[in-house]
Amino acid sequence: MVEQSRGPLDGLLVADFSRILAGPYATMLLADLGAQVIKVESPAGDDTRTWMPPIRDGVATYYLGINRNKRSIALNLKDPDDRAAAQELARRADVLIENMRPGGLARFGLDYDTVAASNAGIIYASISGFGSGAGASMPGYDLMVQAISGLMSLTGDPDGSPYRAGISVFDVMAGLHANMGILAALHRRAATGRGQHVEVNLLSSALSGLVNHSSGYVAGGTVPFRMGNAHPSLFPYEPLPTADGELIVIAGNDGQFRKLCHVLGLPDLPGDPRFGRNQDRTANREQLRPLLVERLVTRTKEEWFRDLLAAGVPCAPINTIDGGVALAEELGLAPVVTVEGVPGVRNPITFSETPARYELPPPGLDEHGEEIRAWLKD
């Protein structure tokens, strides 16, 4: 196999039987950190190869965004030779990750029990929509979980229809949870030599990720409702109008509210018993909002952004994605990396000793198939 630069996960072999988003995103992050990831695809390829537009040089940018630093082999698991190659890869791997419907790989001898019988140290990570119990037969698409978990009941105008989030947020979250489980299981294996089965499902990730809303229900019996851009427990914490558009304005504590009022030229408001504490401001938001807006509409959002930020008040313009990338560049965060001419967003983790690597562009279908097959026969 081709030598790779060292990273914190250098020497780790990951057999990636996942597809679409949650699994491929998880394995790309592992690959960035030095793991050798072999992406196993059907002869038709990962579904996201066809999810276009947008495209770059004829390839879907959806696929490009989550498959960097991997090698691809196309295997038809119904073919005996290809199935044997897949089983040999699983026998050699440190980590196997898959997001088929629970039990879907058993008929190919690639389920956890069968793989563990020949590879006791395997960390076998499964990502499903609704777990391997009563929900095992349900398909696991992010949009289904956004609806079923309750997230969509919280997004959108209070008087309008529910909206999905702008990204497949629970796919991404489940991928991150899977990686957390994998790394914890690897730590345990270092002490015991034994692997284990790590299971993550989108609904559980969603309920965990709904944090204050799910807690408000299970601990307080309160079913939250749709509030548009408002926060149920904090005010101001939402877009407010200025002379030329909306600006996000936040007072996360009483000190920030005093600073906000100082910049707005409203020095008496913090002393008003209706607004002195956050719980008072939240309870009396309908009285406070017009007082703030009356001042905000006298200047542009850029002018307020500059002055509020300088005073230590959290605030932000509502950018499009290009604006977000431009700001990250301006702040020196180097958000974009290019691998053999293919730009992508950098791994978000910075290590002082073992930086992330960017060596391989997202592979073509079966681009490394011949090389990997020869290695598996050694």
C-alpha positions as CSV (number, residue, x, y, z in Angstrom):
1,M,0.0,0.0,0.0
2,V,1.1,3.6,-0.6
3,E,2.8,5.3,2.4
4,Q,0.9,8.0,4.1
5,S,2.0,10.8,6.4
6,R,1.7,10.3,10.1
7,G,-1.3,11.6,12.0
8,P,-2.9,10.9,15.4
9,L,-4.7,7.8,13.9
10,D,-1.7,6.7,11.8
11,G,-1.7,2.8,11.5
12,L,-5.4,2.5,11.9
13,L,-7.2,0.5,9.2
14,V,-10.8,1.4,8.6
15,A,-13.1,-0.7,6.4
16,D,-15.8,1.7,5.3
17,F,-19.0,-0.1,4.2
18,S,-21.1,3.1,4.7
19,R,-22.7,5.3,2.1
20,I,-24.5,8.6,1.7
21,L,-23.7,11.0,4.6
22,A,-23.4,9.9,8.2
23,G,-20.8,7.1,7.7
24,P,-18.8,8.7,4.9
25,Y,-18.5,12.0,6.9
26,A,-17.3,10.1,10.0
27,T,-14.7,8.1,8.0
28,M,-13.4,11.2,6.2
29,L,-12.7,12.8,9.5
30,L,-10.9,9.6,10.6
31,A,-8.9,9.6,7.4
32,D,-7.9,13.3,7.8
33,L,-6.4,12.3,11.1
34,G,-4.2,9.6,9.6
35,A,-6.4,6.5,9.5
36,Q,-6.2,4.4,6.3
37,V,-9.8,4.3,5.0
38,I,-10.8,1.8,2.3
39,K,-14.2,2.8,0.9
40,V,-16.2,-0.3,-0.2
41,E,-18.8,0.6,-2.8
42,S,-21.3,-1.5,-4.8
43,P,-20.6,-1.6,-8.6
44,A,-23.1,1.2,-8.9
45,G,-21.2,3.4,-6.5
46,D,-22.2,5.5,-3.5
47,D,-25.6,7.1,-4.0
48,T,-24.1,10.6,-3.5
49,R,-22.1,10.3,-6.7
50,T,-25.3,11.0,-8.5
51,W,-26.7,13.7,-6.1
52,M,-26.2,16.8,-8.4
53,P,-26.1,19.7,-9.0
54,P,-23.8,21.3,-8.0
55,I,-20.9,19.6,-9.7
56,R,-17.1,20.1,-10.2
57,D,-15.6,18.6,-13.3
58,G,-18.7,16.4,-13.7
59,V,-18.5,15.0,-10.1
60,A,-21.2,15.8,-7.5
61,T,-19.8,18.2,-4.9
62,Y,-22.0,16.4,-2.3
63,Y,-19.7,13.3,-2.8
64,L,-16.6,15.4,-3.0
65,G,-17.3,17.0,0.4
66,I,-17.3,13.8,2.4
67,N,-14.9,11.4,0.8
68,R,-11.4,12.9,0.9
69,N,-8.3,10.8,1.8
70,K,-10.0,7.5,1.0
71,R,-9.3,4.6,-1.4
72,S,-12.2,3.1,-3.3
73,I,-12.8,-0.5,-4.2
74,A,-16.1,-1.7,-5.8
75,L,-17.3,-5.1,-4.7
76,N,-20.4,-7.0,-5.6
77,L,-21.1,-8.8,-2.4
78,K,-23.3,-11.4,-4.3
79,D,-20.2,-12.5,-6.1
80,P,-18.2,-15.2,-4.2
81,D,-14.8,-13.7,-5.0
82,D,-15.8,-10.2,-4.1
83,R,-17.5,-11.3,-1.0
84,A,-14.3,-13.2,0.1
85,A,-12.3,-10.0,-0.5
86,A,-14.8,-8.0,1.7
87,Q,-14.6,-10.6,4.4
88,E,-10.7,-10.5,4.3
89,L,-10.8,-6.8,4.5
90,A,-13.0,-7.0,7.6
91,R,-10.7,-9.6,9.1
92,R,-7.7,-7.3,8.8
93,A,-9.4,-4.0,9.8
94,D,-9.2,-2.2,13.2
95,V,-12.6,-0.5,12.5
96,L,-15.5,-1.5,10.3
97,I,-18.2,1.1,9.9
98,E,-21.6,0.5,8.1
99,N,-25.0,2.1,7.9
100,M,-27.0,-0.6,6.2
101,R,-30.4,-1.4,7.6
102,P,-29.7,-3.4,10.8
103,G,-28.8,-7.0,9.9
104,G,-28.4,-6.2,6.2
105,L,-24.7,-7.4,6.1
106,A,-25.4,-10.7,7.9
107,R,-26.2,-12.6,4.7
108,F,-22.8,-11.8,3.4
109,G,-21.0,-12.9,6.5
110,L,-20.2,-9.3,7.4
111,D,-22.3,-8.9,10.6
112,Y,-20.6,-8.1,13.9
113,D,-20.7,-11.7,15.3
114,T,-19.2,-13.2,12.2
115,V,-16.5,-10.6,11.8
116,A,-15.6,-10.7,15.5
117,A,-15.2,-14.5,15.3
118,S,-12.1,-14.1,13.1
119,N,-11.1,-10.6,14.4
120,A,-11.7,-10.3,18.1
121,G,-10.2,-6.8,18.2
122,I,-12.6,-5.3,15.6
123,I,-14.4,-2.1,16.5
124,Y,-17.6,-2.5,14.5
125,A,-19.7,0.7,14.2
126,S,-23.3,0.5,13.0
127,I,-25.3,3.6,12.2
128,S,-29.1,3.2,11.7
129,G,-32.1,5.4,11.7
130,F,-34.0,3.9,14.6
131,G,-31.8,1.2,16.3
132,S,-31.6,-2.5,15.9
133,G,-34.7,-3.4,17.9
134,A,-38.3,-2.6,17.1
135,G,-37.3,0.1,14.6
136,A,-34.8,-2.0,12.7
137,S,-37.0,-2.3,9.6
138,M,-37.6,1.5,9.3
139,P,-35.5,3.3,6.7
140,G,-33.2,5.9,8.2
141,Y,-33.3,9.2,6.3
142,D,-32.4,12.4,8.1
143,L,-35.5,14.2,7.0
144,M,-37.7,11.4,8.6
145,V,-35.9,11.9,11.9
146,Q,-36.1,15.7,11.7
147,A,-39.9,15.2,11.5
148,I,-40.3,12.3,14.0
149,S,-38.0,13.7,16.6
150,G,-39.8,17.0,16.9
151,L,-37.1,19.2,15.4
152,M,-39.4,20.4,12.6
153,S,-42.1,21.4,15.1
154,L,-39.6,23.9,16.3
155,T,-38.4,25.5,13.1
156,G,-40.2,28.0,10.9
157,D,-42.6,30.9,11.5
158,P,-44.9,30.4,14.5
159,D,-47.9,30.9,12.3
160,G,-46.6,29.0,9.3
161,S,-45.5,25.5,8.4
162,P,-42.8,23.4,10.0
163,Y,-39.4,23.6,8.2
164,R,-36.5,21.2,8.0
165,A,-33.0,22.4,9.0
166,G,-30.8,23.6,6.2
167,I,-28.5,20.6,6.4
168,S,-29.0,16.9,7.3
169,V,-28.2,17.8,10.8
170,F,-28.8,14.4,12.4
171,D,-26.8,12.5,9.8
172,V,-23.9,14.7,10.7
173,M,-24.5,14.4,14.4
174,A,-24.8,10.6,14.3
175,G,-21.5,10.5,12.3
176,L,-19.8,12.5,15.1
177,H,-21.4,10.3,17.8
178,A,-20.2,7.2,15.9
179,N,-16.6,8.6,15.8
180,M,-16.8,9.3,19.5
181,G,-17.9,5.7,20.2
182,I,-15.1,4.3,17.9
183,L,-12.4,6.3,19.7
184,A,-13.7,5.3,23.1
185,A,-13.8,1.6,22.0
186,L,-10.3,1.8,20.7
187,H,-9.1,3.2,24.0
188,R,-10.8,0.3,25.8
189,R,-9.2,-2.2,23.3
190,A,-5.8,-0.8,24.1
191,A,-6.3,-2.0,27.6
192,T,-8.1,-5.3,27.0
193,G,-7.3,-6.3,23.5
194,R,-11.0,-6.8,22.8
195,G,-13.1,-5.1,20.3
196,Q,-16.9,-4.4,20.6
197,H,-20.0,-3.4,18.7
198,V,-20.7,0.3,18.7
199,E,-24.3,1.3,17.7
200,V,-25.6,4.7,16.9
201,N,-29.0,5.7,15.6
202,L,-30.3,9.0,14.2
203,L,-33.3,9.2,16.6
204,S,-31.2,8.9,19.7
205,S,-28.7,11.4,18.3
206,A,-31.5,13.7,17.6
207,L,-33.1,13.5,21.0
208,S,-29.6,14.1,22.6
209,G,-29.0,17.0,20.2
210,L,-32.3,18.7,21.0
211,V,-30.7,19.4,24.4
212,N,-32.7,22.1,26.1
213,H,-35.9,21.3,24.2
214,S,-35.8,17.5,25.0
215,S,-34.7,18.3,28.5
216,G,-37.5,20.8,28.9
217,Y,-40.0,18.0,28.2
218,V,-38.4,15.0,30.0
219,A,-37.4,17.0,33.1
220,G,-40.0,19.7,33.1
221,G,-43.0,18.3,31.2
222,T,-43.0,21.3,28.8
223,V,-43.6,20.6,25.1
224,P,-41.8,23.4,23.3
225,F,-43.4,25.3,20.4
226,R,-42.3,27.0,17.2
227,M,-41.0,30.5,17.9
228,G,-39.4,31.5,14.6
229,N,-36.0,32.8,15.3
230,A,-36.7,33.6,19.0
231,H,-35.1,31.7,21.9
232,P,-37.5,30.3,24.6
233,S,-35.3,31.1,27.5
234,L,-33.3,34.1,26.4
235,F,-33.9,37.7,25.1
236,P,-32.6,39.3,23.0
237,Y,-31.3,36.3,21.1
238,E,-32.7,36.7,17.6
239,P,-32.5,38.9,14.4
240,L,-33.6,42.4,14.9
241,P,-34.2,45.0,12.2
242,T,-31.7,47.8,11.4
243,A,-31.9,50.6,8.8
244,D,-30.9,48.2,6.0
245,G,-31.6,44.7,7.1
246,E,-31.6,42.3,10.1
247,L,-28.8,41.8,12.6
248,I,-28.5,39.0,15.1
249,V,-28.3,40.6,18.6
250,I,-27.6,38.6,21.7
251,A,-27.5,39.4,25.4
252,G,-26.4,36.1,26.9
253,N,-26.2,37.6,30.4
254,D,-27.0,40.8,32.3
255,G,-23.5,42.3,31.7
256,Q,-23.9,42.0,27.9
257,F,-27.4,43.6,28.2
258,R,-25.9,46.6,30.0
259,K,-23.2,46.9,27.2
260,L,-25.9,46.6,24.6
261,C,-28.0,49.4,26.1
262,H,-24.9,51.6,26.5
263,V,-24.1,51.3,22.8
264,L,-27.7,51.9,21.8
265,G,-28.0,55.0,24.0
266,L,-30.5,53.4,26.3
267,P,-28.7,53.7,29.7
268,D,-31.9,53.5,31.8
269,L,-33.1,50.1,30.5
270,P,-30.9,47.9,32.7
271,G,-32.3,49.6,35.8
272,D,-35.9,49.0,34.8
273,P,-37.2,46.1,36.9
274,R,-38.9,44.7,33.8
275,F,-35.6,44.2,32.1
276,G,-32.8,43.9,34.7
277,R,-32.4,40.1,34.7
278,N,-32.6,37.7,31.8
279,Q,-35.8,36.0,33.1
280,D,-37.4,39.5,33.3
281,R,-36.3,40.3,29.8
282,T,-37.6,37.0,28.5
283,A,-41.0,37.4,30.3
284,N,-41.3,41.0,29.0
285,R,-39.8,40.5,25.5
286,E,-42.9,42.0,23.8
287,Q,-42.3,45.3,25.7
288,L,-38.5,45.3,25.3
289,R,-38.3,44.5,21.6
290,P,-39.8,47.7,20.3
291,L,-37.5,49.8,22.6
292,L,-34.4,48.1,21.1
293,V,-35.7,48.2,17.5
294,E,-36.5,51.9,17.8
295,R,-32.8,52.6,18.2
296,L,-31.5,49.9,15.9
297,V,-33.4,51.2,12.8
298,T,-31.5,54.5,13.0
299,R,-28.2,53.0,11.6
300,T,-27.1,50.3,9.2
301,K,-26.4,46.7,10.3
302,E,-22.7,47.1,9.4
303,E,-22.4,50.2,11.7
304,W,-24.1,48.4,14.6
305,F,-22.1,45.2,14.0
306,R,-18.8,47.1,14.2
307,D,-19.8,49.1,17.4
308,L,-21.5,46.3,19.3
309,L,-18.7,43.9,18.6
310,A,-16.2,46.4,19.8
311,A,-18.2,46.8,23.0
312,G,-18.2,43.1,23.6
313,V,-21.8,42.5,22.6
314,P,-22.4,39.3,20.5
315,C,-23.9,40.1,17.2
316,A,-23.7,38.9,13.6
317,P,-24.9,39.7,10.1
318,I,-26.9,37.0,8.4
319,N,-24.5,35.9,5.6
320,T,-24.8,33.5,2.7
321,I,-22.3,30.6,2.7
322,D,-19.8,32.6,0.6
323,G,-19.8,35.3,3.3
324,G,-19.1,32.7,6.0
325,V,-16.1,31.3,4.1
326,A,-14.8,34.8,3.4
327,L,-15.0,35.7,7.1
328,A,-13.2,32.5,8.1
329,E,-10.4,33.4,5.6
330,E,-10.3,36.9,7.0
331,L,-9.9,35.5,10.5
332,G,-7.0,33.3,9.5
333,L,-8.9,30.0,10.0
334,A,-7.8,28.7,6.5
335,P,-11.2,27.1,5.9
336,V,-10.4,25.6,2.4
337,V,-7.9,23.0,1.6
338,T,-7.1,21.8,-2.0
339,V,-6.1,18.2,-2.8
340,E,-4.9,17.6,-6.3
341,G,-7.1,20.4,-7.6
342,V,-10.2,19.5,-5.6
343,P,-11.1,22.1,-2.9
344,G,-12.8,21.1,0.3
345,V,-13.5,22.4,3.8
346,R,-10.6,21.6,6.2
347,N,-10.9,19.2,9.1
348,P,-12.1,21.4,12.0
349,I,-9.7,20.0,14.6
350,T,-6.2,21.5,15.1
351,F,-3.5,19.4,16.7
352,S,-0.3,20.9,17.9
353,E,1.8,17.8,17.2
354,T,0.0,15.7,14.7
355,P,-1.9,17.8,12.2
356,A,-4.6,16.6,9.9
357,R,-3.4,15.4,6.5
358,Y,-4.8,16.2,3.0
359,E,-3.2,13.7,0.6
360,L,-5.9,12.1,-1.5
361,P,-8.8,13.6,-3.4
362,P,-12.1,11.9,-3.2
363,P,-11.6,8.6,-5.2
364,G,-13.2,7.6,-8.4
365,L,-15.3,4.4,-8.3
366,D,-13.0,1.4,-7.8
367,E,-10.0,3.7,-8.5
368,H,-7.8,1.6,-6.1
369,G,-9.6,-1.7,-6.7
370,E,-6.7,-3.5,-8.4
371,E,-4.2,-2.4,-5.7
372,I,-6.4,-3.3,-2.8
373,R,-7.4,-6.7,-4.3
374,A,-3.7,-7.6,-4.7
375,W,-3.0,-6.5,-1.1
376,L,-5.9,-8.6,0.2
377,K,-4.4,-11.7,-1.5
378,D,-1.0,-11.4,0.2
